[in-house]
Amino acid sequence: MRRITGKQVVDLGPTEFADLRAQYAGAVLDVGTGDGKHPLHLARAHPDRLVIGLDAAKDNLRKAATKASANPKKGGLANLIYLWAPAEQLPAGLTGITELHVLMPWGSLLRGVLGSDPAMLAGLAAACGPDAAFLITLNLHAWRPPVPEVGEHPEPTPESAVEDLGPALAAAGWRLDAAAYLGADEIAALATSWTRRLNSSRDQLDVLALTGVINPSG
Ligand SMILES: C[S@@+](CC[C@H](N)C(=O)[O-])C[C@H]1O[C@@H](n2cnc3c(N)ncnc32)[C@H](O)[C@@H]1O
């Protein structure tokens, strides 16, 4: 797998990843991490978890990756790595994920989490262990007016999302349990740059959080 450590891209082999993964009780994968601020926040808050930020674009990862790979005495975080890969082609050996986040997706990632790319959803599920929790936060302005990636899906609401999006997600092993609008404090708590950027350019930022379980055992 292609690990970003700053300006450098280094190869992280499946065995090396497995050794790293084995040091932590849980592993959170943030897909479409952008500039990686959300995983930075998670890794600081949860030193007992391995946190992985993954994005198809590598350049925005550099700053956070430089911080993460610094010496722990200088603020580096041993439990945080950044990977450069598209969600459609996850690196071989990326397994053991116990929690998956997809925050403010756009492009093919948005299309995928809306159920239009079953192979992407199945690939992400394959990286997860049983009963992995997922959090997807949708920027509802993608429907106002609709961007091409939302396809035929009407804007989801807390009432409609489980019925409209649930079946396609379920077919790939994702059980959608709940959908809820996020308040300003909850959006801020995600510590992502996109929510901050969008919030400053709009009076109100409407975000719908989808939560559920991947590979449910029950
Ligand atoms: C609107 S930004 C959100 C970034 C971050 N999650 C946040 O909330 O600040 C969407 C991100 O998804 C990434 N992305 C889009 N399609 C992707 C795909 N197929 N695989 C991985 N990343 C993807 C983009 O490169 C971009 O960084």
The ligand as an ORCA input file, in Angstrom:
! r2SCAN-3c Opt
* xyz 0 1
  C     -15.471     17.217     -0.264
  S     -13.966     16.402      0.053
  C     -14.183     15.906      1.777
  C     -12.868     15.682      2.469
  C     -12.983     15.319      3.967
  N     -13.702     14.069      4.169
  C     -13.615     16.433      4.756
  O     -14.764     16.275      5.179
  O     -12.936     17.471      4.948
  C     -14.165     14.811     -0.780
  C     -12.886     13.962     -0.843
  O     -13.208     12.682     -1.388
  C     -12.114     12.261     -2.183
  N     -12.612     11.236     -3.103
  C     -13.539     11.380     -4.079
  N     -13.728     10.217     -4.710
  C     -12.902      9.305     -4.121
  C     -12.671      7.920     -4.322
  N     -13.286      7.245     -5.263
  N     -11.776      7.300     -3.509
  C     -11.131      7.988     -2.532
  N     -11.303      9.305     -2.313
  C     -12.193      9.956     -3.090
  C     -11.634     13.521     -2.846
  O     -10.298     13.409     -3.316
  C     -11.785     14.544     -1.718
  O     -10.602     14.632     -0.964
*
